[in-house]
Amino acid sequence: MTSIGTLGSHCALQVLKGAKDEGFKTILVCEKKREKLYRRFSFIDTVILVESFKEILEEKCVKQLNENNAIIVPHGTLISQMTSQEIESIKVPIFGNKWILRWESDRAMKEKLMIESKLRIPKSVSDPKDIVGLTIAKRHGAAGGKGYFLTTNETDYKKKRDQLISQGLIKGDEDLYLQEYAFGVSAYLQYFYSPISNNLEFFGVDRRYESDIDGLGRIPSPQQLDINKIPSFNVIGNSPLVLRESLLDEVYSMGERFVEAAKKWIPPGGMTGPFCLEGVYDENGQFTTFEFSARIVAGTNLYVEGSPYSAFVYDEPMSMGRRIAREVKIAKESNQISKIAT
Ligand code: ATP
């Protein structure tokens, strides 16, 4: 019997609930400190306790997962806690194309894929001397917005950079990526591409609520000026959003262009399974993509009972986690597992 497994964090509850609803055995690789939390949920069949998630690379953990014919669903915690090389070396099948995860973690590769997808992207700034206008400094990898800051000139950049160095968050310039700040309404577009049906499904939209930047609006400007703190973009939670219907056609086009470009550049199969285009809409309804995630994003946790968009495709509650499990089921029944896992 095939089982579906994931790491205990990020969107594990949604993924394993969806897997259970589709009739799979479920496995959670769980850090001991989180055991109490996850034992609360009856849809988790087996808990593999570890001190650290890196143990998923070790024989003991691998053996247990393979004995259960597990397919691992990768999420943000896997990306942020392991190097691309480590993820690629996991000896358990990973849902989707694990080779695309490297393109998510490396800023230069990421930019290349977005350009190839003909997405509108903010300009990157290669030298702090070239900073003009509002610019965002971001750390490499999925840092979840922690330690990111806004700046408008080189002197201010250096001051904030040095503050982060003294806090031990970065070592120097090489740890920061500078990008033009995109103004507008942020939106995180959630998709699922099936290499079996060859179809792109749009699953939902969320917004992130980030501390401290989203709390700043509650403080009057004179007090803002008095605070000597660099506001961070650390994700705390997500809230739902629906788009004007006139924006939907372009939402599908952007997703399709992304899938096409990934097919060309990242074998085998390119972008399969869930992904997210992350950016902002300007006053003309034009979308600028500053990021993508090549796997399930935590914003899909909003739609455990389905979303305003999945309801148009499915006559049953369809979360992203359940959609993943459905794909595994279809692939298994039609002998196409190699198309949906690597
Ligand atoms: P994750 O992997 O969780 O998506 P990340 O560490 O790769 O996060 P980003 O998504 O690039 O980080 O950025 C974090 C936050 O910073 C965004 O949610 C957004 O609020 C803001 N942000 C990033 N880039 C830009 C930009 N170019 N313009 C405006 N805001 C931005």
Boltz pocket constraint, residues with backbone or C-beta under 6 A from the ligand:
constraints:
  - pocket:
      binder: B
      contacts: [[A, 76], [A, 122], [A, 136], [A, 138], [A, 139], [A, 141], [A, 142], [A, 143], [A, 144], [A, 145], [A, 146], [A, 148], [A, 179], [A, 180], [A, 181], [A, 182], [A, 183], [A, 186], [A, 208], [A, 210], [A, 233], [A, 278], [A, 290], [A, 291], [A, 292], [A, 293]]
      max_distance: 6.0
